[in-house]
Amino acid sequence: MRTDGSRSRKLSQHYVDLWLRANPGGTVTTRDLAADPIPHIDMTSFSANLVAPEDRTPEQQAARALTDELVGEVLAADVIVLGSGLYNFGPPSTVKAWFDHLVVPGVTLGPDGGTLGDKQLVLTLANGGGYGPGSPKEGWDHRTPWLAHAFEQLGLTDVEVYTAELTLSRESPAMIPLDLGDAEDASFAAAIAAMEERFAGVTV
Ligand SMILES: Cc1cc2nc3c(=O)[nH]c(=O)nc-3n(C[C@H](O)[C@H](O)[C@H](O)COP(=O)(O)O)c2cc1C
């Protein structure tokens, strides 16, 4: 949602920069789901996927055009880098609205299962709190497993995850007294270091 101070945007950009160093000449398509939100799927767009193209109403044709644009971006990609905060223990609704357009019988869902098996998903995530092993809210981050599960349904199983936690440690009145600023910085630095390790020495 935010641009200034967004940790997930910083992580996404860093991953893309590293990827471009490793893949000179590669192309990057950017879609900002916060600045340009995707309309929620509705009966028109859902039903457009269930009828033959020649039987679609003008409204269904218009709805399907958006779906085709979004699906086309994903089908054209080798790597999908998805940056996201954690909102009320789940994905932002903008991410959910986008994903709902990607599930298209005959396109991303074939007769033998999902069709995105040749792609890689990179999740660059930010959490205001901490959800690691042993933390009081361990298991409350439902966004990360949901994203992996939802894309797995479309055949995509190659998933990398980079997460910066405790991003509200200096902003939330409830967290400021916990003095977790150093832990926040360490979490972000660890996510960046893991990316750089992934690209084995490529630096930006
Ligand atoms: C509407 C809203 C709900 C949020 N809910 C949670 C939450 O349930 N758990 C959490 O750890 N952080 C929560 N946060 C904090 C964000 O996940 C955190 O600020 C994160 O860094 C946002 O991503 P960004 O840094 O890329 O903007 C919420 C923030 C907003 C705006």
The ligand as an ORCA input file, in Angstrom:
! r2SCAN-3c Opt
* xyz 0 1
  C      -4.254     -2.587      7.132
  C      -2.992     -3.155      7.731
  C      -3.044     -4.323      8.439
  C      -1.873     -4.860      8.980
  N      -1.938     -6.052      9.659
  C      -0.797     -6.608     10.117
  C      -0.808     -7.891     10.737
  O      -1.835     -8.548     10.877
  N       0.354     -8.393     11.182
  C       1.540     -7.735     11.016
  O       2.574     -8.276     11.415
  N       1.605     -6.530     10.426
  C       0.460     -5.954      9.978
  N       0.503     -4.746      9.344
  C       1.813     -4.111      9.149
  C       2.409     -4.390      7.794
  O       2.440     -5.767      7.486
  C       3.828     -3.859      7.783
  O       3.805     -2.462      7.993
  C       4.571     -4.186      6.514
  O       5.903     -3.707      6.637
  C       3.875     -3.580      5.318
  O       4.617     -3.818      4.139
  P       5.525     -2.653      3.504
  O       6.628     -2.371      4.485
  O       5.998     -3.207      2.236
  O       4.641     -1.447      3.327
  C      -0.647     -4.189      8.810
  C      -0.616     -2.984      8.091
  C      -1.764     -2.476      7.557
  C      -1.696     -1.193      6.748
*
